[in-house]
């Protein structure tokens, strides 16, 4: 049978008195038990601090969230590529509009041509998953907006230029006398004819050949009942020998608006419309403005 008591001797150094304790087996067992409990407790606390007890439901929830995030990333990448392609298409269309507006050599058009437009090339070719060139896309969008503003202004100017150009004959009939020198029908001598004469049915309508403002309307010298229209960009037109007028001075008219009716008032030998075009105050050949 083992010892009931144990003696513990403690000697500090060779000349000092030693100390001794007597402990029983029960005390030894209690000491071992306490140390064991403390050790297990320390190990448990350490394990709790450095590990996480995750339940199966929590793991499944995290997996689901991870799948959803991957899907969101995939959708975002697809939408971004579609947006980039759409922007490239808009840049191509803006280039086409710039050409129509007559500014294909302008800085605006050059900026558009250098904006990585044109199908799926440019930035889209180098696009990698997760590498979304948002700053580049934003810069291109701003550049496109500025360029479209310039193109829009130029298109509006071109629209005004076209609408102000006397591009149609103002009456339906036959041109019986052209612009330039001719034998005057009244006295037979050679004289300069500053417009053209259009033979037409009496009372048939006379149309404005371009957008403008009525500068004069009434009986005007040898032209009889006549209308003068003022257009933008230095153009003006004159319509003479009419039987009746349909506009008043200061009135705005559009191309193809009726301004009067064919007659033979003033210095005329028959029913016809005398029509003149002036640019910067000088008479021009009206037929050179007519769109064929």
ChimeraX attribute file (.defattr): number of C-alpha atoms within 10 A of each C-alpha:
attribute: neighborCount
match mode: 1-to-1
recipient: residues
	/A:1	3
	/A:2	5
	/A:3	7
	/A:4	9
	/A:5	14
	/A:6	13
	/A:7	10
	/A:8	10
	/A:9	11
	/A:10	11
	/A:11	11
	/A:12	10
	/A:13	8
	/A:14	7
	/A:15	7
	/A:16	8
	/A:17	10
	/A:18	11
	/A:19	10
	/A:20	11
	/A:21	11
	/A:22	10
	/A:23	13
	/A:24	13
	/A:25	13
	/A:26	11
	/A:27	13
	/A:28	13
	/A:29	11
	/A:30	11
	/A:31	12
	/A:32	12
	/A:33	12
	/A:34	12
	/A:35	12
	/A:36	12
	/A:37	12
	/A:38	12
	/A:39	12
	/A:40	12
	/A:41	12
	/A:42	12
	/A:43	12
	/A:44	11
	/A:45	11
	/A:46	11
	/A:47	11
	/A:48	11
	/A:49	9
	/A:50	7
	/A:51	8
	/A:52	8
	/A:53	7
	/A:54	8
	/A:55	9
	/A:56	9
	/A:57	9
	/A:58	11
	/A:59	11
	/A:60	11
	/A:61	12
	/A:62	12
	/A:63	12
	/A:64	12
	/A:65	12
	/A:66	12
	/A:67	12
	/A:68	12
	/A:69	12
	/A:70	12
	/A:71	12
	/A:72	12
	/A:73	14
	/A:74	14
	/A:75	12
	/A:76	15
	/A:77	18
	/A:78	13
	/A:79	12
	/A:80	18
	/A:81	18
	/A:82	14
	/A:83	13
	/A:84	25
	/A:85	19
	/A:86	15
	/A:87	21
	/A:88	26
	/A:89	16
	/A:90	18
	/A:91	29
	/A:92	19
	/A:93	16
	/A:94	23
	/A:95	25
	/A:96	14
	/A:97	19
	/A:98	25
	/A:99	15
	/A:100	14
	/A:101	19
	/A:102	15
	/A:103	18
	/A:104	18
	/A:105	10
	/A:106	12
	/A:107	11
	/A:108	22
	/A:109	25
	/A:110	15
	/A:111	16
	/A:112	24
	/A:113	16
	/A:114	13
	/A:115	22
	/A:116	19
	/A:117	25
	/A:118	17
	/A:119	15
	/A:120	16
	/A:121	12
	/A:122	15
	/A:123	19
	/A:124	19
	/A:125	9
	/A:126	9
	/A:127	15
	/A:128	11
	/A:129	10
	/A:130	10
	/A:131	9
	/A:132	16
	/A:133	15
	/A:134	11
	/A:135	9
	/A:136	12
	/A:137	17
	/A:138	11
	/A:139	12
	/A:140	22
	/A:141	18
	/A:142	12
	/A:143	17
	/A:144	23
	/A:145	14
	/A:146	13
	/A:147	22
	/A:148	22
	/A:149	13
	/A:150	18
	/A:151	24
	/A:152	16
	/A:153	13
	/A:154	18
	/A:155	18
	/A:156	13
	/A:157	13
	/A:158	15
	/A:159	13
	/A:160	15
	/A:161	15
	/A:162	14
	/A:163	18
	/A:164	22
	/A:165	25
	/A:166	27
	/A:167	19
	/A:168	18
	/A:169	22
	/A:170	23
	/A:171	26
	/A:172	15
	/A:173	15
	/A:174	11
	/A:175	17
	/A:176	11
	/A:177	15
	/A:178	16
	/A:179	18
	/A:180	13
	/A:181	11
	/A:182	14
	/A:183	13
	/A:184	12
	/A:185	11
	/A:186	9
	/A:187	8
	/A:188	9
	/A:189	10
	/A:190	11
	/A:191	13
	/A:192	12
	/A:193	19
	/A:194	20
	/A:195	23
	/A:196	21
	/A:197	23
	/A:198	22
	/A:199	20
	/A:200	22
	/A:201	16
	/A:202	16
	/A:203	16
	/A:204	17
	/A:205	22
	/A:206	25
	/A:207	21
	/A:208	27
	/A:209	32
	/A:210	28
	/A:211	23
	/A:212	25
	/A:213	20
	/A:214	22
	/A:215	18
	/A:216	18
	/A:217	22
	/A:218	18
	/A:219	17
	/A:220	15
	/A:221	11
	/A:222	13
	/A:223	22
	/A:224	20
	/A:225	24
	/A:226	27
	/A:227	28
	/A:228	22
	/A:229	26
	/A:230	22
	/A:231	25
	/A:232	17
	/A:233	12
	/A:234	13
	/A:235	21
	/A:236	27
	/A:237	26
	/A:238	22
	/A:239	29
	/A:240	32
	/A:241	28
	/A:242	30
	/A:243	21
	/A:244	18
	/A:245	19
	/A:246	13
	/A:247	19
	/A:248	15
	/A:249	14
	/A:250	14
	/A:251	13
	/A:252	15
	/A:253	21
	/A:254	16
	/A:255	18
	/A:256	17
	/A:257	18
	/A:258	18
	/A:259	25
	/A:260	25
	/A:261	25
	/A:262	27
	/A:263	25
	/A:264	21
	/A:265	22
	/A:266	18
	/A:267	13
	/A:268	18
	/A:269	10
	/A:270	13
	/A:271	20
	/A:272	29
	/A:273	33
	/A:274	26
	/A:275	25
	/A:276	23
	/A:277	26
	/A:278	20
	/A:279	14
	/A:280	10
	/A:281	10
	/A:282	11
	/A:283	17
	/A:284	19
	/A:285	18
	/A:286	21
	/A:287	19
	/A:288	11
	/A:289	15
	/A:290	13
	/A:291	10
	/A:292	7
